Amino acid sequence: MKIVTPDLAHGRRRLDKRTLSVLLARRLAWHDAVHDPVREPRNNLRWLHELRRWQAARLANSFEGFMHDPKRKPAAEFFLTDLYGDRDFSRRDADIARVVPKMQRLLPQTLLETLADAIELGVLSHAFDLRMAEALQRLAPRRTTLDDALYGRAYREVGLKRLRSHQIDLIVVAGYGLGHALRGRGVATLLGVLRGPARAAGFGELQSFLERGFGAYAKLDDVAAFIADIERSEREIARRLFAGHPEPFAPLDDARAPGAKPARMRNR
């Protein structure tokens, strides 16, 4: 199983300001394109809402093991609601695009690059959702709810193993990078200083996102171990789905990995 170690993932070459600005502009343009119901009519597919609801429930189920650890629970909840959950990140991402030219001298470079990764993760995840909704429409045009078997069929029909693997890479890089940046020296003071100006300038969604992340990651003893457990679980689930495993979401044998419920996801 491929594992992207956080240290290696985070040790990439730093981007200069112009390159970072161009990168963010491209990712935001992609974001706008895939979310636009006119340019991308698959946003109107009836399966899309059910798919996103079901995936959010699946991820929460996979994270159940974290919820019993008071030090990991806040980071897990932040992950589910702010980084890889069923939420519209459009306002946050628009804030990122606006803040980079104005606040590059204030915000840590690692944080800005991680925010770019978070945008890419959200866009790629939504692009996969559109393909999945389209596949579900072909496979089950009359059904209204998902289960493990139907989800697995659609997942395999969409395919794109390398892009699925890259999606997990982004979970690792964005999750670890954000934790690393928000635990840096002086970040708490910086966020406090920026709170008023950020909201006055219209960056309230981004400011709230960073403050929630800071509070969540502050309780973790080991960010790398937390992200590694998520990665281990998500890569095994992807492997099982592509292999047609009868219980792709069953907990891993490794006790450190998230997930405490052996039961499969059911129709709701």
Secondary structure, 3 states (H helix, E strand, C coil): CCCCCHHHHHCCCCCCHHHHHHHHHHHHHHHHHHHCCCCCHHHHCCHHHHHHHHHHHHHHHHCHHHHHCCCCHHHHHHHHHHHCCCCCCHHHHHHHHHHHHHHCCCCCHHHHHHHHHHHHHHHHHHHHHHHHHHHHHHHCCCCCCCCHHHHHHHHHHHCCHHHHHHHHHHHHHHHHHHHHHHCCCCHHHHHHHHHHHHHHCCCHHHHHHHHHHHHHHCCCCCHHHHHHHHHHHHHHHHHHHHHCCCCCCCCCCCCCCCCCCCCCCCCC
